[in-house]
Amino acid sequence: MHITVTNQQELLQLDASRLESAARAILQDANRLSGGISIVVVDDATIRPLNAEFLGHDYETDVLSFAIEDRGDHLEGEVIVSAETAITNAADYGWPAEHELLLYVIHGVLHLVGYRDKADADVADMRHAEAKYLDRFGVSLPATTQQAAERNLGADPVEGASAS
């Protein structure tokens, strides 16, 4: 599985290897052994028009997932995350922006491997998986803010589309 991390913003220092490791762990656990995932870190000015074009939402968002090809153990996809939104939300939730960005990448890749978060049972599964992968990096959601665990991140992946 080939994973690339591309930084297209200057607001937040990235640990690209950490983001790649998180994606790789999820993909391996989901038995996605071939293909490629592109993780692109952008600012709000970049993610907003993508959110409008592909999902019809004319506002900034935290993460977009694009499943380009998904068959058996092969997966091609793209995860686009906003560092600017991570900085803003991290301040609201009381934890580092780097952790917030890691959460976005985890959330986006979980969508690519089949997790959903529209029905209550699906939300519980998604939150459990997010916590599991954050824990692998010694990160826990802020305990002081219950809403941090209950918030709705990103949108379901856009099937068969690419933002690049």
C-alpha positions, -999 to +999 in steps of 0.1 A: +000+000+000+014+033-011+006+063+011+016+099+004+012+130+025+013+163+007+014+196+026-002+225+008-005+249+037+019+269+060-003+273+091+006+241+110+039+222+112+032+186+101+045+153+112+039+135+079+053+102+091+027+102+120-002+108+096+011+081+073+015+057+101-020+063+113-034+057+078-012+026+074-024+011+107-061+015+097-055+001+062-036-029+075-062-037+101-089-035+074-068-059+052-064-033+025-031-045+012-028-029-023-035+005-038-027+039-026-040+067-004-032+103-008-034+125+023-035+162+014-032+189+041-047+222+030-062+255+044-098+265+046-096+285+013-087+253-005-111+229+012-142+251+010-146+250-028-140+212-027-167+208-001-191+229-023-182+211-055-184+175-043-209+177-015-229+209-022-218+224+012-206+260+007-185+262+039-152+250+053-150+215+066-124+194+085-120+164+063-132+150+029-127+114+018-128+103-018-130+066-026-116+063-061-114+025-063-125+000-037-124-037-045-115-065-021-081-058-006-074-030-031-082+006-022-074+038-040-085+070-022-078+105-011-082+122+022-081+160+023-079+177+057-079+213+067-050+224+090-067+258+095-099+241+108-078+219+130-062+249+146-095+266+152-112+235+165-083+224+187-085+258+205-122+252+211-116+216+224-085+224+244-059+202+229-031+206+203-039+212+167-015+184+157-039+160+176-069+175+159-053+170+125-044+134+134-081+128+143-091+142+109-068+118+090-080+088+111-116+098+105-111+102+068-093+069+063-119+051+085-145+063+060-125+049+031-124+014+047-161+014+053-169+032+085-200+054+085-213+079+110-249+088+101-268+062+122-263+062+160-248+027+160-224+037+132-214+068+151-205+047+182-184+023+160-166+053+144-159+070+177-146+037+192-123+032+162-111+068+163-102+064+200-084+031+193-062+046+166-055+079+186-045+057+215-018+041+193-001+075+192-006+082+229-035+106+222-069+108+240-098+130+232-099+159+257-117+146+288-129+180+297-151+184+267-178+157+262-188+174+229-153+166+215-162+129+215-197+135+202-191+160+174-197+151+138-165+151+118-164+154+080-187+138+055-191+103+041-167+097+013-175+107-022-176+075-043-157+074-076-146+111-074-113+127-070-106+162-059-072+164-075 
